[in-house]
Amino acid sequence: MVPSIVKQFLELGWRAVWLLFGAVSLGVIILAIPVLKNPNHTNKKDSSEEKPKWLHNKELIKIAWLYFLVGVGYLIPILYQTVYMIELGIPDNIAGGIFAVAGVFAIAGGPVWGIISDKIGSQRTLITALLWAIAGDLIPLMFHNVVSFIVSAVIWGSSIGGILALIQVKASHQVPQKYISAAIGFISAFYAVGQMLGPGLAGWMIEYHGGFASAYCFGALIYFMGLLLTLSLKTEHMKVVSSKES
């Protein structure tokens, strides 16, 4: 959509795109106000139950740091792959098309990884998805051609949605059901900090330390650290049914 919008509004350019996206977001907010309601508390005893002690839950803390690492690494190809391709001499229209391929596979990737997780468990699936993401960052460094960037876009595009969902699944296993949303909110704070740091660090590397190749190596290293952290997590177990066990 973006190129078409820019062509239609030449004077506004990118501002037209942001205005449209902002209007759509505002529309979603307006629709959400009457549609989304807070659930009624049917059991008053729930409010007196002891809440999970987040900082004492070692597994949840590990998962939070894993989410932080993914936040640092996953934006690097999203932000820089198109410019990287153009710098290597690939036409901008082809570069944009390849980026669109990544978007399509990002949509399809989540359900596919979910199906795999149902078959082999979230732990093994998360390890596989992280290996997939590492490969997606390394392939463009080994082969500087259109095919390698398409393969890379398919790999990291499909992996990122699965990684995010699987991390949330792992977090949901650490607390009673009523606190799942709070647990995901807790780890998302780590993820948000990673999102803030990752693009800046990658941009600094691109500018001063080796160009786009160094940023992609950095992203692969971050995913590898996440893989090591995932290997230290406990394998699947039944959801906690008592807040004391959290």
VENLINNOR-V282642 format. One record per residue. RES is the residue in one letter. PHI is phi in radians with two decimals (none if undefined). PSI is psi in degrees with one decimal (NA if undefined). Layout:
res=[RES/RES]
phi=[PHI/PHI]
psi=[PSI/PSI]
//
This chain:
res=[M/V/P/S/I/V/K/Q/F/L/E/L/G/W/R/A/V/W/L/L/F/G/A/V/S/L/G/V/I/I/L/A/I/P/V/L/K/N/P/N/H/T/N/K/K/D/S/S/E/E/K/P/K/W/L/H/N/K/E/L/I/K/I/A/W/L/Y/F/L/V/G/V/G/Y/L/I/P/I/L/Y/Q/T/V/Y/M/I/E/L/G/I/P/D/N/I/A/G/G/I/F/A/V/A/G/V/F/A/I/A/G/G/P/V/W/G/I/I/S/D/K/I/G/S/Q/R/T/L/I/T/A/L/L/W/A/I/A/G/D/L/I/P/L/M/F/H/N/V/V/S/F/I/V/S/A/V/I/W/G/S/S/I/G/G/I/L/A/L/I/Q/V/K/A/S/H/Q/V/P/Q/K/Y/I/S/A/A/I/G/F/I/S/A/F/Y/A/V/G/Q/M/L/G/P/G/L/A/G/W/M/I/E/Y/H/G/G/F/A/S/A/Y/C/F/G/A/L/I/Y/F/M/G/L/L/L/T/L/S/L/K/T/E/H/M/K/V/V/S/S/K/E/S]
phi=[none/-1.03/-1.03/-1.13/-1.13/-1.08/-1.17/-1.31/-2.19/-1.11/-1.23/-1.39/1.05/-1.12/-1.10/-1.11/-1.11/-1.15/-1.11/-1.14/-1.09/-1.10/-1.13/-1.10/-1.08/-1.10/-1.09/-1.11/-1.06/-1.08/-1.18/-1.22/-1.00/-1.42/-1.52/-1.52/-2.18/-1.23/-1.18/-1.31/-1.49/-1.50/-2.10/-1.15/-1.15/-1.03/-1.19/-1.64/-1.20/-1.19/-1.36/-1.05/-1.60/-0.94/-1.27/-1.70/-1.60/-1.09/-1.13/-1.15/-1.13/-1.04/-1.13/-1.09/-1.19/-1.09/-1.12/-1.05/-1.09/-1.10/-1.06/-1.17/-1.59/-1.32/-1.42/-1.06/-1.17/-1.08/-1.46/-2.02/-1.12/-1.08/-1.15/-1.05/-1.12/-1.10/-1.09/-1.44/1.70/-1.40/-0.95/-1.14/-1.20/-1.21/-1.03/-1.14/-1.12/-1.13/-1.11/-1.11/-1.02/-1.04/-1.11/-1.10/-1.26/-1.14/-1.18/-1.36/-1.13/-0.96/-1.06/-1.12/-1.13/-1.10/-1.11/-1.09/-1.07/-1.10/-1.49/-2.07/1.70/-1.18/-1.11/-1.13/-1.15/-1.13/-1.06/-1.12/-1.12/-1.17/-1.06/-1.06/-1.15/-1.05/-1.08/-1.09/-1.40/-1.52/-1.00/-1.13/-1.37/-1.57/-2.34/-1.66/-2.50/-1.08/-1.05/-1.11/-1.25/-1.14/-1.04/-1.06/-1.09/-1.11/-1.20/-1.28/-1.12/-1.30/-1.38/-1.14/-1.09/-1.18/-1.07/-1.09/-1.16/-1.19/-1.12/-1.14/-1.09/-1.04/-1.14/-1.15/-1.37/-1.67/-2.37/-1.05/-0.97/-1.17/-1.88/-1.07/-1.10/-1.19/-1.12/-1.15/-1.11/-1.10/-1.24/-1.17/-1.11/-1.13/-1.05/-1.12/-1.11/-1.08/-1.08/-1.25/-1.42/-0.98/-1.08/-1.14/-1.12/-1.13/-1.10/-1.12/-1.13/-1.06/-1.33/-2.15/-2.41/1.75/1.29/-1.13/-1.05/-1.15/-1.15/-1.18/-1.09/-1.07/-1.08/-1.12/-1.11/-1.09/-1.12/-1.12/-1.07/-1.11/-1.11/-1.08/-1.16/-1.11/-1.11/-1.49/-1.33/-1.26/-1.32/-0.93/-2.60/-1.15/-1.03/-1.21/-1.89/-2.19/-1.10/-1.19/-1.31/-1.37]
psi=[-35.7/-49.7/-38.6/-40.8/-43.4/-39.9/-33.4/-27.8/72.8/-36.5/-39.4/-34.2/-129.5/-24.6/-33.4/-38.6/-46.7/-37.1/-42.7/-47.1/-38.1/-40.8/-40.8/-43.6/-41.8/-38.9/-39.4/-41.8/-45.7/-41.7/-33.4/-30.9/-50.4/-20.8/-46.4/124.7/149.0/139.0/145.7/138.1/107.5/-19.7/107.5/-25.0/-24.1/-35.5/-21.2/-6.0/148.0/129.7/153.0/143.6/92.9/-48.2/-12.2/-3.6/96.1/-39.4/-41.7/-36.6/-42.1/-43.7/-38.1/-42.3/-33.9/-42.4/-37.2/-47.2/-42.4/-38.9/-37.7/-42.3/-28.7/-21.0/-12.6/-55.0/-31.8/-41.8/-32.6/-9.5/-41.6/-46.0/-36.7/-45.2/-43.0/-39.4/-31.5/1.3/5.8/129.5/146.9/-31.0/-36.2/-41.7/-43.1/-38.1/-39.8/-38.9/-36.9/-36.1/-43.3/-40.5/-41.8/-44.4/-25.3/-37.1/-44.0/-24.1/-40.6/-55.3/-37.2/-46.5/-33.2/-41.4/-43.0/-41.0/-38.4/-27.5/-43.7/-1.6/152.1/-31.8/-53.6/-38.0/-40.3/-40.9/-43.9/-42.8/-37.9/-40.8/-39.9/-44.3/-39.9/-44.6/-38.8/-31.8/-29.4/-30.5/-45.1/-19.5/-25.8/-32.0/114.3/67.2/172.2/-42.6/-43.6/-37.2/-33.4/-47.4/-43.8/-44.0/-40.3/-42.5/-56.8/-27.9/-45.0/-27.4/-34.0/-42.1/-38.7/-40.5/-46.7/-44.8/-40.8/-35.8/-40.4/-36.6/-45.4/-40.4/-38.5/-20.7/-8.5/-10.1/162.5/157.4/-39.1/-16.5/10.7/-47.0/-36.3/-38.3/-41.8/-37.5/-38.1/-49.6/-25.5/-24.7/-40.0/-42.8/-42.3/-40.6/-40.8/-40.5/-35.2/-37.1/-39.4/-54.6/-37.2/-44.2/-43.2/-42.0/-38.8/-40.8/-42.9/-39.6/-38.2/-13.3/65.1/3.0/-156.5/-31.9/-40.8/-36.9/-41.4/-38.6/-40.4/-44.3/-42.5/-39.1/-41.6/-43.8/-36.6/-40.8/-39.8/-36.3/-44.6/-39.9/-38.3/-38.2/-23.3/-8.6/154.5/149.4/177.5/141.5/168.8/148.1/146.6/134.1/-10.3/134.0/-24.1/-30.9/-14.3/NA]
//
